C-alpha cells in the first residue's frame, strides 16, 4: 500500500513534503494521536482556535479503543497508553466507552488532568520539528520547546508557515491553526486521516506483530452486520432438522438445544480478530453470549465441540458452496476437498489455527480458560 499523502503531492508539494516527515521519528505514539486530535478539532472549530488541553483530551479519546477495547500495545513505556489505562482504572469506564463519557471523566479528574500535563510538555512543539529542522540543530530540552514556539509564531508571516502556532491566554495555551493549513486540512480531510492511519497502522503492527486485523483496530468499532451469519446458521438448523439431526444444533458451551432465537458468538472475541468470518462463529443461547462476553474459551473442552459443529454444518451445506466461501478461503482449498477430510484432519486445522491465537489474545490481556460451569 502506498502512502495516501502521495496523491496530494503534485498539488501541495511543500505541505505534503513537511507533513510527510512528521512520522519519521516513531519512538512513541503521541504524534499519531496528536494529529488525529488536531484533525478532529479542526472539523469541530471552524475558527481553528482551541486549547492545547482540548487536543490532549482528543488524544485520549482517539487512543481509547485501540488500548482498552482492542488491547493493543502502544509501546512498553508509552505515556499516552499509561494515561488511558489510569483513566479507565479511576473512572471504571467500559472498554467501549463513548467519547462523551471519556471527556466527562477527564474533566472531572484532577489527577488525570495533572497526568496529561506531562504530555503537553513535548507533544505540541515536537510535532512541528520538521518545519524548523535547520534552526533546531543542537538545541535540546526546554530550550528546544521554547525555540519551536518562537519559530512557529515567526513563520506565520513567511511563505512556509507551520500548521499552527501558540498563544498564551491566562492559564491556557491556545493552538491557532494557520489559515492556509486549515483550508488544506478541511478540503483533504479523508486523505489526511488515511495518511495518519497508514503510519499509525505500521507503528502498531510493529509493536503487536502477531495480532490479527490491526488495520481494523485504529478507532471505535464499527456497526457489524451478522445478518449473513444468522442466515447461514438458520439454514444449517433447517437442514439438521430435515435430516433428523436436530440435536446437532446446540450451544457448544452449555449443551443446550437451540431454537430459532439463538444469537451468534465469536469463539475468538471480535475485539481480538475484528472480523465475522464463519469459521469463528457459533450459535449460542443469549445467556451464554452475555456470560462469555469477550473471554477466551477453554480450548481442550470447547475447541473440539466447535470443530465438530462446523464440520457437520459444512457437510449439510455442501450443495450451497456460495455460503461456504469463508471456509474455502480459510482452508485454502475447495469445498469438495474439505468435505472429504477425515474428522481428525478437520479438527487439526482448527487446532493449529485457533490455539496459537488463543495464546496471543491471552498475552494481550483477554481472560483465558473461560468455561460455562
Backbone torsions as a table, in degrees:
resi	resn	phi	psi	omega
1	UNK	NA	130.8	179.9
2	UNK	-84.8	159.5	179.9
3	UNK	-65.2	122.4	-177.8
4	UNK	-57.8	-27.8	-177.2
5	UNK	-67.1	-20.4	179.8
6	UNK	-60.4	-26.7	-179.9
7	UNK	-68.0	-18.8	-178.5
8	UNK	-103.1	-4.6	-170.5
9	UNK	-63.1	-33.7	-178.3
10	UNK	-71.8	-30.1	-178.9
11	UNK	-87.8	-32.4	-177.6
12	UNK	-132.0	65.5	-172.8
13	UNK	-59.5	-41.9	-176.7
14	UNK	-73.7	-43.5	-179.8
15	UNK	-62.6	-46.7	-177.6
16	UNK	-68.9	-33.0	179.7
17	UNK	-62.0	-49.5	-176.9
18	UNK	-74.8	-40.3	177.9
19	UNK	-62.7	-35.7	179.2
20	UNK	-66.5	-17.1	-179.8
21	UNK	-91.1	-7.9	-176.5
22	UNK	-58.8	-38.2	-174.5
23	UNK	-98.8	18.3	175.9
24	UNK	-63.3	-35.4	176.5
25	UNK	-96.7	112.4	-176.4
26	UNK	-116.7	41.7	-178.2
27	UNK	-73.7	-24.5	-179.4
28	UNK	-145.1	169.2	-173.5
29	UNK	-86.8	-10.7	-165.8
30	UNK	-59.4	-35.9	-176.9
31	UNK	-64.0	-36.0	-180.0
32	UNK	-65.6	-46.9	-176.0
33	UNK	-77.9	-28.5	171.4
34	UNK	-63.0	-42.9	178.6
35	UNK	-60.7	-45.4	179.6
36	UNK	-65.9	-37.4	176.9
37	UNK	-63.4	-45.1	177.3
38	UNK	-58.6	-47.4	-176.8
39	UNK	-61.6	-42.0	179.1
40	UNK	-61.7	-45.1	-176.7
41	UNK	-72.5	-30.6	176.6
42	UNK	-63.3	-34.9	175.9
43	UNK	-70.2	-37.5	-176.9
44	UNK	-76.3	-32.9	-173.6
45	UNK	-118.0	94.6	179.2
46	UNK	-57.7	-23.9	-179.8
47	UNK	-72.2	-19.9	-178.6
48	UNK	72.0	26.9	179.0
49	UNK	-127.6	125.6	177.1
50	UNK	-157.6	165.4	-176.9
51	UNK	-81.1	156.0	176.5
52	UNK	-60.5	-36.7	179.4
53	UNK	-62.7	-37.1	179.4
54	UNK	-62.3	-39.2	179.4
55	UNK	-67.6	-41.3	179.1
56	UNK	-61.6	-41.0	177.7
57	UNK	-62.3	-40.7	177.9
58	UNK	-65.0	-31.8	175.2
59	UNK	-59.9	-44.6	179.0
60	UNK	-60.8	-45.7	-178.7
61	UNK	-62.6	-43.7	-178.5
62	UNK	-68.7	-29.4	-178.9
63	UNK	-86.8	-12.9	-171.9
64	UNK	-57.2	-54.4	-174.6
65	UNK	-70.3	-41.4	173.0
66	UNK	-56.0	-39.5	-176.3
67	UNK	-82.9	-48.7	-171.6
68	UNK	-89.2	-46.2	-175.6
69	UNK	-80.2	-47.5	-177.4
70	UNK	-92.8	-10.4	176.5
71	UNK	59.5	36.1	175.1
72	UNK	-78.4	152.0	175.3
73	UNK	-93.6	130.3	174.3
74	UNK	-89.6	-4.7	-177.3
75	UNK	138.3	149.1	-173.5
76	UNK	-57.4	-36.0	-177.9
77	UNK	-126.7	33.7	-176.8
78	UNK	-71.0	123.8	-175.4
79	UNK	-69.0	-35.1	178.8
80	UNK	-66.4	-43.7	177.4
81	UNK	-58.7	-42.8	178.7
82	UNK	-61.9	-40.7	-179.8
83	UNK	-65.4	-41.6	178.5
84	UNK	-62.3	-46.7	-178.8
85	UNK	-67.1	-36.5	176.6
86	UNK	-62.7	-43.9	180.0
87	UNK	-61.9	-44.2	-179.8
88	UNK	-63.7	-43.0	-179.9
89	UNK	-63.5	-40.0	-177.9
90	UNK	-74.2	-41.8	-173.5
91	UNK	-89.0	-18.7	-177.5
92	UNK	68.7	27.9	-179.3
93	UNK	-74.1	151.2	178.9
94	UNK	-71.7	160.9	178.8
95	UNK	-60.7	-31.1	-178.7
96	UNK	-107.1	36.5	-179.6
97	UNK	-57.2	148.5	179.1
98	UNK	-80.5	152.7	-179.8
99	UNK	-52.9	-40.5	-178.7
100	UNK	-63.1	-38.3	177.8
101	UNK	-64.1	-41.8	-178.7
102	UNK	-64.8	-46.9	178.0
103	UNK	-57.8	-43.7	-177.5
104	UNK	-59.3	-44.0	-176.9
105	UNK	-76.0	-30.2	174.2
106	UNK	-61.4	-45.5	-176.0
107	UNK	-70.8	-23.0	-177.6
108	UNK	-95.2	-2.2	-176.8
109	UNK	-111.8	111.2	178.2
110	UNK	-65.0	-40.1	-177.4
111	UNK	-63.8	-43.2	179.5
112	UNK	-68.6	-39.6	177.9
113	UNK	-59.8	-41.5	177.8
114	UNK	-66.1	-37.8	178.6
115	UNK	-62.2	-37.3	-178.6
116	UNK	-69.4	-21.6	179.5
117	UNK	-60.7	-30.1	179.0
118	UNK	-64.9	-30.4	178.1
119	UNK	-72.5	-34.8	-176.9
120	UNK	-71.3	-15.4	-178.7
121	UNK	-64.6	-34.0	-174.1
122	UNK	-123.2	-37.7	-169.8
123	UNK	-53.5	-54.5	-172.2
124	UNK	-61.7	-38.4	-177.1
125	UNK	-82.3	-40.2	-176.4
126	UNK	-62.8	-28.0	176.9
127	UNK	-58.6	-31.9	-175.0
128	UNK	-88.1	1.2	-175.4
129	UNK	-52.1	-41.4	-178.4
130	UNK	-59.4	-26.1	-178.8
131	UNK	-74.2	-18.2	-174.7
132	UNK	-132.5	35.1	-174.3
133	UNK	-56.2	-43.5	-178.0
134	UNK	-66.2	-44.3	-176.9
135	UNK	-71.3	-17.7	-174.2
136	UNK	-98.2	-0.8	-179.8
137	UNK	-60.3	125.9	178.5
138	UNK	81.6	1.1	-179.5
139	UNK	-102.3	121.8	-174.5
140	UNK	-128.6	170.9	172.5
141	UNK	60.2	-142.8	-177.6
142	UNK	-65.1	-29.4	177.7
143	UNK	-63.1	-36.9	179.1
144	UNK	-65.3	-43.0	178.4
145	UNK	-59.3	-48.6	-178.8
146	UNK	-64.9	-39.1	-178.6
147	UNK	-65.0	-41.5	178.6
148	UNK	-63.8	-40.7	177.6
149	UNK	-59.4	-43.7	179.2
150	UNK	-64.7	-46.3	-177.3
151	UNK	-66.1	-37.3	179.8
152	UNK	-62.7	-42.4	178.5
153	UNK	-66.7	-46.5	-178.6
154	UNK	-62.3	-34.9	-175.6
155	UNK	-68.3	-17.3	-176.1
156	UNK	-64.5	-21.2	177.2
157	UNK	-94.9	6.7	-177.7
158	UNK	-102.4	177.5	178.9
159	UNK	-80.3	-8.6	-179.7
160	UNK	-133.5	70.1	-177.1
161	UNK	-73.2	154.4	172.8
162	UNK	-73.0	160.5	-176.6
163	UNK	-61.1	-26.8	179.6
164	UNK	-154.3	167.8	174.0
165	UNK	-140.9	176.7	-171.0
166	UNK	-113.9	145.8	176.7
167	UNK	-140.8	127.2	180.0
168	UNK	-89.1	124.0	177.1
169	UNK	-130.5	104.3	-175.9
170	UNK	62.5	-126.4	179.2
171	UNK	-90.6	-2.4	-177.6
172	UNK	-98.8	147.5	169.2
173	UNK	-107.4	119.6	-179.7
174	UNK	-90.2	145.2	169.7
175	UNK	-102.5	121.9	179.5
176	UNK	-114.6	116.2	-178.5
177	UNK	-77.0	131.2	175.6
178	UNK	-60.0	140.5	-173.9
179	UNK	-59.6	-45.7	-178.1
180	UNK	-67.4	-33.8	176.9
181	UNK	-71.3	-36.9	178.2
182	UNK	-59.7	-43.2	177.9
183	UNK	-63.9	-43.8	179.0
184	UNK	-59.1	-46.9	-179.7
185	UNK	-64.6	-43.7	-176.8
186	UNK	-68.3	-41.2	-177.8
187	UNK	-74.0	-22.2	-175.7
188	UNK	-124.3	33.5	-172.7
189	UNK	-54.1	-52.3	-174.5
190	UNK	-65.3	-39.2	179.9
191	UNK	-65.1	-43.2	-177.9
192	UNK	-69.0	-39.1	175.9
193	UNK	-62.7	-40.1	177.2
194	UNK	-63.2	-36.9	176.9
195	UNK	-62.1	-44.8	179.2
196	UNK	-65.2	-45.9	179.4
197	UNK	-61.7	-37.6	179.0
198	UNK	-57.1	-48.9	-178.9
199	UNK	-75.5	-34.7	176.7
200	UNK	-64.0	-40.3	178.3
201	UNK	-61.1	-43.7	177.6
202	UNK	-62.0	-42.2	179.3
203	UNK	-61.8	-48.3	-176.9
204	UNK	-70.0	-37.4	179.9
205	UNK	-63.1	-36.3	178.6
206	UNK	-66.1	-29.0	-178.7
207	UNK	-97.2	-7.3	177.0
208	UNK	-134.6	61.8	-166.5
209	UNK	-62.5	-27.2	-176.4
210	UNK	-104.9	6.1	-176.0
211	UNK	-87.4	129.6	-179.3
212	UNK	-78.1	153.0	169.0
213	UNK	64.9	31.2	-179.0
214	UNK	-56.5	-37.6	-178.4
215	UNK	-60.1	-24.5	179.4
216	UNK	-92.9	6.8	-173.8
217	UNK	-119.4	24.8	-176.2
218	UNK	-88.5	-12.5	-178.1
219	UNK	-149.5	-174.1	-178.1
220	UNK	-58.3	147.7	-179.2
221	UNK	-61.5	141.0	179.3
222	UNK	-85.2	167.1	177.2
223	UNK	-67.7	128.2	-178.1
224	UNK	-101.4	148.3	179.0
225	UNK	-114.5	101.8	178.5
226	UNK	-94.0	12.5	178.2
227	UNK	-55.1	-48.8	178.5
228	UNK	-59.7	-37.6	178.8
229	UNK	-66.7	-42.2	178.2
230	UNK	-63.9	-39.8	177.4
231	UNK	-61.6	-42.9	179.7
232	UNK	-60.1	-49.9	-175.6
233	UNK	-73.0	-27.6	173.1
234	UNK	-66.3	-39.1	178.0
235	UNK	-66.8	-41.8	177.2
236	UNK	-60.1	-44.9	179.4
237	UNK	-59.0	-44.4	179.6
238	UNK	-62.7	-39.9	179.1
239	UNK	-67.2	-41.4	177.0
240	UNK	-58.9	-46.6	-179.3
241	UNK	-61.9	-43.4	-178.9
242	UNK	-61.4	-36.2	-176.9
243	UNK	-91.1	7.0	178.9
244	UNK	73.0	25.6	-179.3
245	UNK	-118.1	36.9	-173.9
246	UNK	-60.5	-26.4	-178.9
247	UNK	-67.5	-17.5	178.8
248	UNK	-69.1	-24.8	-177.0
249	UNK	-88.9	90.1	-175.5
250	UNK	-143.2	166.3	176.5
251	UNK	-74.4	117.1	-174.8
252	UNK	-68.8	-15.6	-178.7
253	UNK	-90.9	-48.6	-176.4
254	UNK	-95.1	-18.1	-176.4
255	UNK	81.8	2.0	-176.9
256	UNK	-71.7	131.8	172.8
257	UNK	-61.1	144.9	-175.6
258	UNK	-111.7	140.2	171.2
259	UNK	-100.5	-161.9	-175.2
260	UNK	-75.7	-2.0	-178.9
261	UNK	-94.1	19.0	-178.8
262	UNK	-65.6	159.1	171.3
263	UNK	-113.8	175.6	-177.1
264	UNK	-109.6	130.0	176.2
265	UNK	-111.5	142.3	170.9
266	UNK	-92.1	114.4	-178.9
267	UNK	-57.3	-57.5	165.1
268	UNK	-82.8	125.2	-171.9
269	UNK	-54.1	144.6	178.6
270	UNK	-59.6	-36.8	-179.0
271	UNK	-67.5	-10.8	173.4
272	UNK	-98.0	-47.7	-175.7
273	UNK	-87.3	-28.8	-179.4
274	UNK	56.2	40.4	173.2
275	UNK	-151.9	166.7	-179.7
276	UNK	-120.6	38.8	-178.9
277	UNK	-70.3	141.7	-170.6
278	UNK	-58.7	-37.4	-173.7
279	UNK	-62.7	-16.2	-180.0
280	UNK	-103.7	1.3	-175.0
281	UNK	-106.2	147.1	177.1
282	UNK	-146.8	140.8	176.7
283	UNK	-72.9	138.7	-179.9
284	UNK	-144.0	167.3	172.2
285	UNK	-74.7	154.6	-178.4
286	UNK	-58.2	-40.4	-178.8
287	UNK	-63.7	-34.4	177.9
288	UNK	-65.7	-45.6	-178.8
289	UNK	-59.5	-38.9	-180.0
290	UNK	-69.7	-42.8	-177.4
291	UNK	-71.0	-39.5	-176.7
292	UNK	-74.0	-39.8	-178.4
293	UNK	51.8	-126.4	-178.8
294	UNK	-107.4	27.9	176.5
295	UNK	-75.9	162.6	-179.7
296	UNK	-98.7	121.0	-177.4
297	UNK	-65.9	152.7	176.9
298	UNK	-67.5	114.8	-168.9
299	UNK	-64.4	-41.2	-174.3
300	UNK	-67.3	-22.7	177.3
301	UNK	-91.1	-50.0	-165.4
302	UNK	-97.2	-21.9	179.8
303	UNK	-66.2	-42.4	175.1
304	UNK	-61.3	-36.7	178.7
305	UNK	-67.0	-42.0	177.4
306	UNK	-60.8	-47.2	-178.8
307	UNK	-60.6	-44.1	-177.9
308	UNK	-64.0	-43.6	179.6
309	UNK	-61.7	-43.3	-178.6
310	UNK	-69.3	-37.2	177.5
311	UNK	-62.7	-44.4	178.3
312	UNK	-64.7	-38.0	179.1
313	UNK	-63.6	-44.1	179.7
314	UNK	-63.0	-40.2	-178.1
315	UNK	-64.2	-38.8	-179.3
316	UNK	-83.1	-12.3	-178.3
317	UNK	-108.1	9.5	-173.7
318	UNK	-65.3	-18.1	176.3
319	UNK	-80.0	-4.1	179.6
320	UNK	-122.7	65.0	-173.3
321	UNK	-59.5	-26.6	179.8
322	UNK	-62.6	-30.7	-178.7
323	UNK	-82.0	-4.3	-176.3
324	UNK	-112.3	15.3	-175.6
325	UNK	-63.0	-33.0	178.1
326	UNK	-58.8	-39.8	179.9
327	UNK	-70.3	-41.6	179.7
328	UNK	-61.0	-41.4	178.8
329	UNK	-67.9	-38.8	-177.3
330	UNK	-70.7	-44.3	179.0
331	UNK	-79.1	-13.6	-177.8
332	UNK	57.2	43.6	175.5
333	UNK	-158.1	176.4	-177.7
334	UNK	-85.2	166.8	-175.4
335	UNK	-65.3	-34.9	179.7
336	UNK	-58.9	-42.6	179.6
337	UNK	-70.3	-34.6	178.3
338	UNK	-64.3	-45.1	-178.4
339	UNK	-69.1	-20.3	179.1
340	UNK	-86.5	-6.1	179.3
341	UNK	-66.7	147.3	171.0
342	UNK	-73.0	159.1	-178.0
343	UNK	-54.3	-44.1	-176.7
344	UNK	-68.2	-31.8	176.7
345	UNK	-67.0	-43.6	-179.6
346	UNK	-61.8	-47.7	179.8
347	UNK	-63.5	-36.8	-179.9
348	UNK	-59.1	-39.4	178.6
349	UNK	-64.3	-43.7	177.7
350	UNK	-60.5	-47.9	-176.4
351	UNK	-63.0	-45.9	-176.0
352	UNK	-67.4	-27.1	-179.8
353	UNK	-87.4	-45.4	-169.1
354	UNK	-86.1	-37.3	-177.8
355	UNK	-58.9	-45.3	176.9
356	UNK	-61.7	-35.0	179.5
357	UNK	-71.0	-32.5	174.3
358	UNK	-61.2	-40.3	179.9
359	UNK	-68.2	-42.3	178.5
360	UNK	-62.3	-44.2	179.3
361	UNK	-63.2	-40.1	176.9
362	UNK	-61.5	-41.4	178.1
363	UNK	-62.1	-29.3	179.1
364	UNK	-78.0	-13.8	178.3
365	UNK	116.1	1.9	175.8
366	UNK	-71.0	142.1	178.9
367	UNK	-63.1	129.0	-176.2
368	UNK	-102.4	162.5	172.3
369	UNK	58.6	38.1	175.6
370	UNK	-70.0	141.3	174.1
371	UNK	-140.0	158.0	-177.7
372	UNK	-65.8	-42.1	-174.5
373	UNK	-80.3	NA	NA
